[in-house]
Amino acid sequence: MLRGRARGNVCLAPGLALARGRVHEIMGDSADVFALLAAGACDGLVVWAAS
C-alpha cells in the first residue's frame, strides 16, 4: 500500500492529511486559515473558490 506523497496526500500535520486532487469543503470561523494552511502545504496549483 502506498502512503503519503506516493499516494497523493497533502500532509498538514502528523495524522492530518488531505487527498491530493480532490475537492475539500471546509466550513466555519477558521475555514480561511485552514485553506491557507492547506495551500501552503501544496507544491502545485491551488484553486480557491470562496462564496
C-alpha positions as CSV (number, residue, x, y, z in Angstrom):
1,M,0.0,0.0,0.0
2,L,1.3,3.5,-0.9
3,R,1.2,6.2,1.7
4,G,2.0,9.9,2.0
5,R,3.2,11.7,-1.2
6,A,3.4,8.4,-3.1
7,R,-0.3,8.1,-2.7
8,G,-1.1,11.7,-3.3
9,N,-1.8,13.1,0.1
10,V,-1.1,16.6,1.3
11,C,0.2,16.3,4.9
12,L,-0.8,19.2,7.1
13,A,0.2,17.8,10.4
14,P,1.0,14.5,12.0
15,G,-2.1,12.4,11.5
16,L,-3.8,15.1,9.3
17,A,-3.7,14.7,5.6
18,L,-5.9,15.6,2.6
19,A,-6.2,13.6,-0.6
20,R,-4.4,15.3,-3.4
21,G,-6.6,16.1,-6.5
22,R,-9.8,16.1,-4.6
23,V,-12.3,18.8,-3.6
24,H,-12.5,19.6,0.1
25,E,-15.2,21.7,1.7
26,I,-14.2,23.4,4.9
27,M,-16.8,25.5,6.8
28,G,-16.8,27.6,10.0
29,D,-14.9,30.5,11.5
30,S,-11.4,29.1,10.7
31,A,-12.1,28.0,7.2
32,D,-9.9,30.7,5.6
33,V,-7.0,29.8,7.9
34,F,-7.4,26.1,7.2
35,A,-7.4,26.9,3.4
36,L,-4.2,28.9,3.7
37,L,-2.6,26.1,5.7
38,A,-3.6,23.6,3.1
39,A,-2.4,25.8,0.2
40,G,0.9,26.3,1.9
41,A,1.5,22.6,2.2
42,C,0.9,22.1,-1.6
43,D,3.6,22.4,-4.2
44,G,1.4,22.9,-7.2
45,L,-1.6,24.9,-8.4
46,V,-4.2,25.8,-5.8
47,V,-7.7,26.9,-6.9
48,W,-9.7,28.7,-4.1
49,A,-13.4,29.3,-4.7
50,A,-15.0,31.4,-1.9
51,S,-18.6,32.3,-1.6
